[in-house]
Protein backbone atom coordinates (compact mmCIF):
# COMPACT_ATOMS: atom_id res chain seq x y z
CA UNK A 1 0.00 0.00 0.00
CA UNK A 2 1.93 3.08 -1.20
CA UNK A 3 1.82 6.36 0.70
CA UNK A 4 1.64 9.49 -1.43
CA UNK A 5 2.79 12.78 0.10
CA UNK A 6 1.49 15.77 -1.83
CA UNK A 7 2.71 19.36 -1.29
CA UNK A 8 -0.22 21.74 -0.93
CA UNK A 9 1.33 24.72 -2.77
CA UNK A 10 -0.80 24.53 -5.91
CA UNK A 11 -0.11 27.26 -8.50
CA UNK A 12 -2.95 28.33 -10.79
CA UNK A 13 -3.20 25.77 -13.62
CA UNK A 14 -6.41 26.71 -15.42
CA UNK A 15 -6.79 24.90 -18.77
CA UNK A 16 -8.93 27.85 -19.93
CA UNK A 17 -10.04 31.17 -18.44
CA UNK A 18 -12.23 29.36 -15.91
CA UNK A 19 -11.45 29.70 -12.17
CA UNK A 20 -13.77 26.82 -11.25
CA UNK A 21 -11.61 24.03 -12.68
CA UNK A 22 -8.07 22.83 -12.08
CA UNK A 23 -5.49 23.51 -9.41
CA UNK A 24 -5.29 26.82 -7.52
CA UNK A 25 -4.72 28.52 -4.20
CA UNK A 26 -7.21 31.17 -3.05
CA UNK A 27 -6.43 33.67 -0.29
CA UNK A 28 -3.18 31.92 0.39
CA UNK A 29 0.52 32.37 -0.21
CA UNK A 30 3.55 30.11 -0.41
CA UNK A 31 6.42 30.18 2.04
CA UNK A 32 9.00 27.53 1.24
CA UNK A 33 7.17 24.19 1.15
CA UNK A 34 4.21 25.48 3.16
CA UNK A 35 1.03 27.33 2.29
CA UNK A 36 -0.35 30.05 4.57
CA UNK A 37 -3.63 31.90 4.78
CA UNK A 38 -3.26 35.48 3.52
CA UNK A 39 -3.24 38.38 6.01
CA UNK A 40 -6.55 40.00 6.82
CA UNK A 41 -7.65 43.54 5.99
CA UNK A 42 -8.25 45.35 9.28
CA UNK A 43 -10.08 48.67 9.08
CA UNK A 44 -7.98 51.67 10.08
CA UNK A 45 -9.57 53.59 12.95
CA UNK A 46 -9.96 57.17 11.66
CA UNK A 47 -11.66 60.16 13.31
CA UNK A 48 -13.50 61.87 11.78
CA UNK A 49 -14.47 58.96 9.56
CA UNK A 50 -13.64 59.20 5.89
CA UNK A 51 -16.56 59.41 3.44
CA UNK A 52 -17.86 56.23 1.85
CA UNK A 53 -17.27 56.84 -1.84
CA UNK A 54 -14.99 56.02 -4.76
CA UNK A 55 -11.40 55.44 -3.63
CA UNK A 56 -8.74 56.83 -5.96
CA UNK A 57 -5.50 55.96 -4.20
CA UNK A 58 -3.37 56.13 -1.05
CA UNK A 59 0.22 57.31 -0.62
CA UNK A 60 2.67 57.67 2.27
CA UNK A 61 4.31 61.10 2.45
CA UNK A 62 6.17 62.83 5.30
CA UNK A 63 5.11 60.28 7.93
CA UNK A 64 1.39 60.49 7.12
CA UNK A 65 -1.09 58.86 4.77
CA UNK A 66 -2.71 60.81 1.95
CA UNK A 67 -5.77 59.45 0.23
CA UNK A 68 -8.24 60.61 -2.39
CA UNK A 69 -11.94 59.80 -2.16
CA UNK A 70 -14.34 61.13 -4.80
CA UNK A 71 -11.87 63.92 -5.72
CA UNK A 72 -11.34 65.05 -2.11
CA UNK A 73 -7.83 64.78 -0.65
CA UNK A 74 -7.42 63.71 3.00
CA UNK A 75 -4.40 63.59 5.25
CA UNK A 76 -4.52 60.80 7.86
CA UNK A 77 -1.99 61.22 10.66
CA UNK A 78 -2.16 59.18 13.84
CA UNK A 79 -5.72 58.13 13.10
CA UNK A 80 -6.88 61.73 12.67
CA UNK A 81 -8.21 62.75 9.24
CA UNK A 82 -8.05 66.24 7.77
CA UNK A 83 -9.50 67.34 4.45
CA UNK A 84 -6.83 69.35 2.65
CA UNK A 85 -8.88 70.25 -0.41
CA UNK A 86 -10.64 69.03 -3.52
CA UNK A 87 -9.48 68.46 -7.09
CA UNK A 88 -11.30 68.77 -10.40
CA UNK A 89 -11.69 66.45 -13.36
CA UNK A 90 -13.06 62.94 -13.78
CA UNK A 91 -12.97 60.67 -10.73
CA UNK A 92 -9.97 58.57 -11.76
CA UNK A 93 -7.00 56.93 -10.03
CA UNK A 94 -4.38 59.29 -8.61
CA UNK A 95 -0.67 58.99 -9.49
CA UNK A 96 1.67 60.22 -6.75
CA UNK A 97 5.32 60.96 -6.11
CA UNK A 98 7.28 62.83 -3.46
CA UNK A 99 10.21 65.07 -4.34
CA UNK A 100 13.68 65.42 -2.84
CA UNK A 101 13.69 65.60 0.95
CA UNK A 102 9.87 65.44 0.90
CA UNK A 103 9.73 69.10 -0.13
CA UNK A 104 6.59 68.44 -2.17
CA UNK A 105 3.94 65.83 -2.72
CA UNK A 106 3.03 65.87 -6.42
CA UNK A 107 0.11 64.03 -8.00
CA UNK A 108 -2.16 64.12 -11.03
CA UNK A 109 -5.47 62.60 -12.15
CA UNK A 110 -4.68 62.54 -15.91
CA UNK A 111 -6.29 65.98 -16.24
CA UNK A 112 -4.65 68.33 -13.72
CA UNK A 113 -1.47 68.37 -11.65
CA UNK A 114 -1.33 69.26 -7.96
CA UNK A 115 1.32 69.90 -5.33
CA UNK A 116 1.09 69.82 -1.56
CA UNK A 117 3.51 70.93 1.12
CA UNK A 118 3.14 71.75 4.78
CA UNK A 119 3.55 75.50 4.18
CA UNK A 120 1.54 76.20 1.04
CA UNK A 121 -1.02 73.44 1.42
CA UNK A 122 -2.73 71.98 -1.65
CA UNK A 123 -2.49 73.86 -4.93
CA UNK A 124 -3.23 73.08 -8.55
CA UNK A 125 -0.31 73.51 -10.94
CA UNK A 126 -1.47 76.34 -13.21
CA UNK A 127 1.51 78.59 -13.99
CA UNK A 128 3.10 78.99 -16.36
CA UNK A 129 2.05 75.72 -17.97
CA UNK A 130 0.96 72.17 -17.21
CA UNK A 131 0.23 69.51 -19.87
CA UNK A 132 -3.19 67.89 -20.21
CA UNK A 133 -4.43 64.52 -21.46
CA UNK A 134 -1.99 62.53 -19.35
CA UNK A 135 -1.61 58.76 -19.26
CA UNK A 136 -1.43 56.79 -15.98
CA UNK A 137 1.72 57.01 -13.93
CA UNK A 138 4.36 59.53 -12.91
CA UNK A 139 8.15 59.48 -12.93
CA UNK A 140 10.79 61.10 -10.74
CA UNK A 141 14.46 61.38 -11.71
CA UNK A 142 17.26 63.65 -10.47
CA UNK A 143 14.80 66.16 -8.89
CA UNK A 144 12.62 66.28 -12.05
CA UNK A 145 8.98 65.13 -12.04
CA UNK A 146 7.96 63.59 -15.37
CA UNK A 147 4.52 63.00 -16.89
CA UNK A 148 3.50 61.57 -20.27
CA UNK A 149 0.73 62.78 -22.57
CA UNK A 150 -1.45 60.54 -24.70
CA UNK A 151 0.26 61.80 -27.87
CA UNK A 152 3.61 60.63 -26.52
CA UNK A 153 5.32 63.70 -25.05
CA UNK A 154 7.26 63.41 -21.79
CA UNK A 155 7.13 66.75 -19.96
CA UNK A 156 9.45 67.47 -17.04
CA UNK A 157 9.08 70.03 -14.28
CA UNK A 158 11.77 72.51 -13.39
CA UNK A 159 14.47 70.90 -11.23
CA UNK A 160 13.33 70.48 -7.62
CA UNK A 161 10.17 72.47 -8.39
CA UNK A 162 7.04 70.55 -9.50
CA UNK A 163 5.07 73.81 -9.28
CA UNK A 164 6.79 75.08 -12.46
CA UNK A 165 6.54 73.51 -15.91
CA UNK A 166 7.76 74.88 -19.22
CA UNK A 167 5.90 74.16 -22.45
CA UNK A 168 9.23 73.55 -24.23
CA UNK A 169 10.54 71.04 -21.71
CA UNK A 170 9.40 67.88 -23.45
CA UNK A 171 10.72 65.00 -25.53
CA UNK A 172 8.69 62.71 -27.76
CA UNK A 173 8.46 58.94 -27.48
CA UNK A 174 8.52 58.34 -31.21
CA UNK A 175 10.42 55.08 -31.68
CA UNK A 176 7.14 53.42 -32.76
CA UNK A 177 3.86 54.92 -34.14
CA UNK A 178 1.73 53.68 -31.22
CA UNK A 179 -0.15 55.53 -28.52
CA UNK A 180 1.29 56.24 -25.08
CA UNK A 181 -0.14 54.20 -22.18
CA UNK A 182 1.98 54.73 -19.05
CA UNK A 183 5.10 56.16 -17.40
CA UNK A 184 7.28 55.34 -14.41
CA UNK A 185 10.80 55.72 -13.12
CA UNK A 186 13.18 52.76 -12.93
CA UNK A 187 16.77 52.78 -11.68
CA UNK A 188 18.30 55.92 -13.29
CA UNK A 189 15.75 56.06 -16.12
CA UNK A 190 12.31 57.37 -16.94
CA UNK A 191 10.42 54.56 -18.69
CA UNK A 192 7.74 55.49 -21.23
CA UNK A 193 5.29 52.80 -22.27
CA UNK A 194 3.28 52.78 -25.48
CA UNK A 195 0.79 50.18 -26.70
CA UNK A 196 3.40 47.98 -28.36
CA UNK A 197 6.74 49.46 -27.31
CA UNK A 198 8.73 50.99 -24.47
CA UNK A 199 11.64 53.44 -24.25
CA UNK A 200 14.18 54.39 -21.58
CA UNK A 201 15.23 58.02 -21.06
CA UNK A 202 18.19 59.24 -19.02
CA UNK A 203 19.15 62.65 -17.61
CA UNK A 204 21.46 64.25 -20.17
CA UNK A 205 22.18 67.28 -18.01
CA UNK A 206 20.82 69.72 -20.61
CA UNK A 207 20.02 73.11 -19.13
CA UNK A 208 17.43 74.12 -21.74
CA UNK A 209 14.52 72.12 -23.12
CA UNK A 210 14.02 68.60 -21.88
CA UNK A 211 16.82 67.18 -19.74
CA UNK A 212 15.97 63.71 -21.06
CA UNK A 213 17.51 61.79 -23.93
CA UNK A 214 16.56 58.27 -25.12
CA UNK A 215 18.75 55.24 -24.65
CA UNK A 216 18.06 54.04 -28.18
CA UNK A 217 19.92 50.77 -27.64
CA UNK A 218 17.33 49.81 -25.02
CA UNK A 219 14.16 50.34 -27.11
CA UNK A 220 11.86 47.32 -26.73
CA UNK A 221 8.91 46.06 -28.74
CA UNK A 222 6.85 45.17 -25.69
CA UNK A 223 4.27 47.70 -24.64
CA UNK A 224 1.75 48.16 -21.85
CA UNK A 225 -1.89 47.14 -22.16
CA UNK A 226 -3.02 49.56 -19.43
CA UNK A 227 -0.91 52.02 -17.46
CA UNK A 228 -2.95 51.22 -14.34
CA UNK A 229 -1.21 47.82 -14.30
CA UNK A 230 2.19 49.51 -13.74
CA UNK A 231 3.67 48.93 -10.28
CA UNK A 232 7.08 50.14 -9.14
CA UNK A 233 8.97 47.93 -6.69
CA UNK A 234 12.37 48.69 -5.15
CA UNK A 235 14.50 47.50 -8.07
CA UNK A 236 11.98 46.58 -10.73
CA UNK A 237 8.71 47.39 -12.48
CA UNK A 238 5.77 45.05 -13.09
CA UNK A 239 3.07 45.56 -15.72
CA UNK A 240 0.65 43.86 -18.12
CA UNK A 241 2.53 43.92 -21.39
CA UNK A 242 1.59 43.22 -24.96
CA UNK A 243 3.22 43.24 -28.38
CA UNK A 244 2.19 43.26 -32.03
CA UNK A 245 3.10 39.60 -32.38
CA UNK A 246 1.84 38.11 -29.12
CA UNK A 247 -1.00 38.39 -26.63
CA UNK A 248 -0.91 39.87 -23.16
CA UNK A 249 1.44 38.80 -20.39
CA UNK A 250 2.84 40.13 -17.12
CA UNK A 251 6.46 41.30 -17.15
CA UNK A 252 9.15 42.39 -14.71
CA UNK A 253 12.18 44.49 -15.59
CA UNK A 254 15.53 42.88 -14.82
CA UNK A 255 17.77 45.85 -15.36
CA UNK A 256 16.61 47.02 -18.80
CA UNK A 257 15.47 43.56 -19.90
CA UNK A 258 11.80 42.50 -19.58
CA UNK A 259 11.28 39.08 -18.02
CA UNK A 260 7.88 37.44 -18.54
CA UNK A 261 6.52 36.22 -15.21
CA UNK A 262 3.06 35.13 -16.30
CA UNK A 263 2.57 31.66 -17.74
CA UNK A 264 0.11 30.18 -20.19
CA UNK A 265 -2.49 29.80 -17.43
CA UNK A 266 -2.48 33.49 -16.44
CA UNK A 267 -2.22 34.66 -20.05
CA UNK A 268 -5.49 32.92 -20.88
CA UNK A 269 -7.29 35.15 -18.37
CA UNK A 270 -5.53 38.28 -19.64
CA UNK A 271 -6.41 37.54 -23.25
CA UNK A 272 -10.04 36.88 -22.29
CA UNK A 273 -10.26 40.30 -20.56
CA UNK A 274 -9.88 43.66 -22.30
CA UNK A 275 -7.87 44.93 -19.29
CA UNK A 276 -9.59 48.30 -19.79
CA UNK A 277 -10.58 48.49 -16.11
CA UNK A 278 -7.66 46.59 -14.59
CA UNK A 279 -5.92 47.87 -11.47
CA UNK A 280 -2.65 46.81 -9.91
CA UNK A 281 -0.73 47.59 -6.75
CA UNK A 282 2.30 46.24 -4.99
CA UNK A 283 2.84 45.36 -1.34
CA UNK A 284 5.94 44.17 0.48
CA UNK A 285 4.97 42.21 3.57
CA UNK A 286 6.80 39.77 5.88
CA UNK A 287 9.56 39.11 3.36
CA UNK A 288 7.20 38.79 0.39
CA UNK A 289 6.75 41.23 -2.51
CA UNK A 290 3.28 40.82 -4.01
CA UNK A 291 2.09 42.15 -7.36
CA UNK A 292 -1.69 42.34 -6.97
CA UNK A 293 -3.56 42.54 -10.29
CA UNK A 294 -7.34 42.93 -10.33
CA UNK A 295 -9.54 42.44 -13.39
CA UNK A 296 -12.93 43.86 -12.27
CA UNK A 297 -14.65 42.87 -15.53
CA UNK A 298 -13.65 39.24 -14.91
CA UNK A 299 -14.28 39.60 -11.13
CA UNK A 300 -10.83 38.16 -10.36
CA UNK A 301 -7.66 39.18 -8.55
CA UNK A 302 -4.34 37.51 -9.30
CA UNK A 303 -1.35 37.79 -6.96
CA UNK A 304 2.23 37.06 -8.00
CA UNK A 305 4.80 36.49 -5.28
CA UNK A 306 8.03 37.91 -6.70
CA UNK A 307 10.08 36.02 -4.11
CA UNK A 308 8.36 32.63 -4.34
CA UNK A 309 7.53 33.03 -8.07
CA UNK A 310 4.01 31.64 -7.88
CA UNK A 311 0.54 32.88 -8.94
CA UNK A 312 -2.52 32.59 -6.67
CA UNK A 313 -6.02 34.06 -6.46
CA UNK A 314 -7.12 36.47 -3.72
CA UNK A 315 -10.75 37.41 -3.10
CA UNK A 316 -13.00 39.33 -0.72
CA UNK A 317 -16.45 38.52 0.65
CA UNK A 318 -18.92 41.41 0.72
CA UNK A 319 -22.54 40.86 1.77
CA UNK A 320 -21.85 37.09 1.71
CA UNK A 321 -20.81 37.22 -1.96
CA UNK A 322 -17.26 36.32 -2.96
CA UNK A 323 -15.74 38.79 -5.40
CA UNK A 324 -12.38 40.21 -6.46
CA UNK A 325 -10.00 41.41 -3.73
CA UNK A 326 -10.95 44.91 -2.53
CA UNK A 327 -7.40 46.08 -1.75
CA UNK A 328 -6.84 47.95 -5.01
CA UNK A 329 -4.29 50.56 -3.90
CA UNK A 330 -1.40 50.11 -1.49
CA UNK A 331 1.41 51.93 0.29
CA UNK A 332 3.76 51.38 3.23
CA UNK A 333 4.37 53.59 6.26
CA UNK A 334 6.41 52.92 9.40
CA UNK A 335 6.69 49.22 8.64
CA UNK A 336 2.97 48.74 8.02
CA UNK A 337 1.19 47.97 4.74
CA UNK A 338 -1.94 49.99 4.00
CA UNK A 339 -4.54 49.35 1.30
CA UNK A 340 -7.57 51.20 -0.03
CA UNK A 341 -10.82 49.92 -1.47
CA UNK A 342 -11.54 51.57 -4.84
CA UNK A 343 -15.32 51.14 -4.51
CA UNK A 344 -15.95 52.53 -1.00
CA UNK A 345 -12.69 54.36 -0.26
CA UNK A 346 -12.11 52.50 3.02
CA UNK A 347 -8.55 52.29 4.36
CA UNK A 348 -7.21 49.01 5.70
CA UNK A 349 -4.03 47.74 7.25
CA UNK A 350 -2.78 44.36 6.02
CA UNK A 351 -2.33 42.37 9.23
CA UNK A 352 -1.03 38.80 9.60
CA UNK A 353 -2.51 38.72 13.13
CA UNK A 354 -5.98 39.37 11.68
CA UNK A 355 -7.63 36.27 10.24
CA UNK A 356 -10.73 37.84 8.75
CA UNK A 357 -11.37 40.97 6.71
CA UNK A 358 -13.10 44.05 8.09
CA UNK A 359 -16.03 43.51 5.73
CA UNK A 360 -16.28 39.73 5.60
CA UNK A 361 -14.70 36.33 6.09
CA UNK A 362 -11.64 35.12 4.20
CA UNK A 363 -12.40 32.07 2.06
CA UNK A 364 -9.17 30.09 2.26
CA UNK A 365 -9.32 27.44 -0.46
CA UNK A 366 -6.83 24.98 -1.97
CA UNK A 367 -7.68 22.86 -5.01
CA UNK A 368 -5.27 20.14 -6.05
CA UNK A 369 -4.42 18.97 -9.54
CA UNK A 370 -5.76 15.58 -10.57
CA UNK A 371 -3.96 12.77 -8.74
CA UNK A 372 -3.68 9.25 -10.19
CA UNK A 373 -0.59 7.76 -8.41
CA UNK A 374 0.96 7.26 -11.86
CA UNK A 375 -1.59 4.71 -13.00
CA UNK A 376 -5.13 4.63 -14.38
CA UNK A 377 -5.87 1.46 -12.42
CA UNK A 378 -8.65 1.68 -9.85
CA UNK A 379 -7.37 2.85 -6.48
CA UNK A 380 -8.86 2.59 -3.00
CA UNK A 381 -7.98 5.60 -0.87
CA UNK A 382 -7.55 4.29 2.68
CA UNK A 383 -6.30 7.39 4.48
CA UNK A 384 -6.35 11.16 3.86
CA UNK A 385 -4.35 13.12 6.44
CA UNK A 386 -3.38 16.79 6.73
CA UNK A 387 0.10 17.79 7.91
CA UNK A 388 0.44 21.33 9.21
CA UNK A 389 0.19 23.62 12.25
CA UNK A 390 -1.98 22.47 15.12
CA UNK A 391 -4.84 24.96 15.40
CA UNK A 392 -8.34 24.42 16.71
CA UNK A 393 -10.27 24.88 13.49
CA UNK A 394 -12.21 22.67 11.10
CA UNK A 395 -10.85 22.10 7.60
CA UNK A 396 -13.55 21.00 5.17
CA UNK A 397 -12.40 18.45 2.58
CA UNK A 398 -14.14 17.22 -0.55
CA UNK A 399 -13.09 15.53 -3.79
CA UNK A 400 -14.02 15.15 -7.44
CA UNK A 401 -13.56 11.98 -9.49
CA UNK A 402 -14.91 13.32 -12.82
CA UNK A 403 -12.52 16.13 -13.76
CA UNK A 404 -13.96 18.88 -11.51
CA UNK A 405 -17.53 18.44 -12.78
CA UNK A 406 -19.14 17.13 -9.59
CA UNK A 407 -17.92 17.21 -6.01
CA UNK A 408 -18.51 14.98 -3.02
CA UNK A 409 -20.05 16.24 0.20
CA UNK A 410 -17.62 17.99 2.53
CA UNK A 411 -16.05 15.95 5.33
CA UNK A 412 -14.45 17.70 8.28
CA UNK A 413 -11.17 17.32 10.14
CA UNK A 414 -9.98 19.42 13.06
CA UNK A 415 -6.45 20.66 12.50
CA UNK A 416 -5.95 20.71 16.26
CA UNK A 417 -6.34 16.92 16.51
CA UNK A 418 -3.21 14.81 16.91
CA UNK A 419 -4.13 13.14 13.61
CA UNK A 420 -6.35 15.27 11.31
CA UNK A 421 -7.30 12.23 9.25
CA UNK A 422 -10.16 10.80 7.18
CA UNK A 423 -10.63 7.08 6.57
CA UNK A 424 -12.88 5.23 4.10
CA UNK A 425 -12.37 7.57 1.15
CA UNK A 426 -13.73 5.40 -1.64
CA UNK A 427 -12.40 4.24 -4.99
CA UNK A 428 -11.12 6.38 -7.84
CA UNK A 429 -8.97 6.41 -10.96
CA UNK A 430 -8.12 10.14 -10.95
CA UNK A 431 -9.09 12.48 -8.12
CA UNK A 432 -8.67 16.11 -7.11
CA UNK A 433 -9.21 17.50 -3.60
CA UNK A 434 -10.46 20.81 -2.26
CA UNK A 435 -9.59 22.09 1.22
CA UNK A 436 -11.70 24.96 2.58
CA UNK A 437 -11.84 27.10 5.71
CA UNK A 438 -13.22 30.55 6.50
CA UNK A 439 -12.88 30.57 10.29
CA UNK A 440 -11.29 33.49 12.10
CA UNK A 441 -7.97 31.70 12.53
CA UNK A 442 -4.47 31.42 11.10
CA UNK A 443 -3.70 28.40 8.91
CA UNK A 444 -0.38 26.97 7.76
CA UNK A 445 -0.32 23.63 5.97
CA UNK A 446 2.55 21.54 4.61
CA UNK A 447 1.43 18.26 3.06
CA UNK A 448 -1.43 15.95 2.25
CA UNK A 449 -0.73 12.27 2.90
CA UNK A 450 -2.69 9.55 1.10
CA UNK A 451 -2.59 5.80 1.68
CA UNK A 452 -3.61 4.18 -1.61
CA UNK A 453 -4.19 0.56 -2.56
CA UNK A 454 -3.96 -0.08 -6.31
CA UNK A 455 -6.50 -2.53 -7.67
CA UNK A 456 -7.17 -3.97 -11.10
CA UNK A 457 -7.69 -2.29 -14.46
Phi, psi and omega in degrees: 000103182288149172253127180253125176251119186246120173298148185259009179271087186263108174291160177298129181224045184292128179288337173212177183288068184220107183284359184262002176231153172078175189291149178187161166240137180236128180056046182216167171211158184265139175220099187066234179267005185248159177240133184240150172291140181294157176296154178273161176261107180262130182296136177280127178287117185229133179225126353292156183298145177287153178294153176266102184195187187297123176276137184239000176144162178218144185211141177266125181214128175051048174065026175216164176263140174237132183221153179241128179228116180049048177068018172246132183264131180237141169258132179239112184228115180063032180082001180254127181259143176224128174283125182252004175140175180240159178239167181244165182109179178298152178280094184233169175302150179258142180242119193244154165203151171256155182257179185309130177060025180057031179296324180221149161258122178246142173205162176216163180237029183075350179246310183231154174255149182221151173232152176220137169212165188292340181269307185271349182072206182270133179214142174281140176283113183233336184235145349278352186194145167213133184291158177242178179055058182271153174268166178300147174104166177205146179242157176218125183210123173052045178077358176267137167265137183234136175231162185232131178271163182296333179276002173095030176252126173269116175259141177240145176286172169296153181300131178061018183214085179286002174277347186236125180228140181250133183298341181266353183272070179216161173220144184268146175262084190243026179291332179224153182274046180245165185280148177288146182229337183188164180213149176201171170254151182205122184053236178254040181227154159263130182250122178253127181253134169247184181300317187235010185208168176212149181227151178247133181237136180245164179280112182276348183083007181296139183267344176234152183068201180288137175282355187265146171225148182281144167271090189295336179290344184256007178301137184231145180263046170232125183254202182230125182290327180202124181298340177287355175269354182286129176226129178264122171258185186301313185233016183204171172237147173235145180195163172273111183259167176202160177220172179292337187251358182215167178280195182282155175198164178258135186234153168239148173270125171252096192069241175253012182254126177284134178242122181285124181252345174277157179244186183297333181288315179290320182299329178298320178292318181296319180290334179279349182245142179291340184065014180292332181246015185293153176223146177219149174213167180231141179223134171254124188210125176049045177082007180241139173249115186250127169265115187251110185245120181249132174248090183302324181293332176264355181058045183221147171234127177254142179233126175251126177271108184296331181279317182269347177057057181215145178258136176223170171261143164239151180214170174231154176245116177238128182052041177067016178243127179279132183216187178297159182295132188277349179282087187266338178231147182215155175202167180236142179209126177052041176082004180247149179255123181248147179224155178234142175277126182285340183274316185246356176076006184290143177261137180232160168246131179282119193225114180293339178272005174248126189249013173214161177272160181299330185250007180170174180288166174253116179276093177279122186216130174240133177235125185276161166290173177290134183245130179227007180053032175066025175203149176268005175297154176296140182230136173261122181267108184279315187224137171234118185225136179268139176240118181181194180295146178274106177225146183278081178208153182267126172259126181266131186235133172218170183218162174232135178249006182230047172062049173069016181276317179229150183238150175288172171290150176293142167240149189250142168230148176262121183292348176277348179292155177297328176225093176287088193226148172240135174248170179057070186253014170082189185241142182206163167257312175224134186218144170238150181244150170238138178238127191224140174202138172226028176286162178277071184205156176279144180226133171220120184240152182244306187217160166246128177251132179236131167262121188233133172251123182273128180259217183265180184284000000 
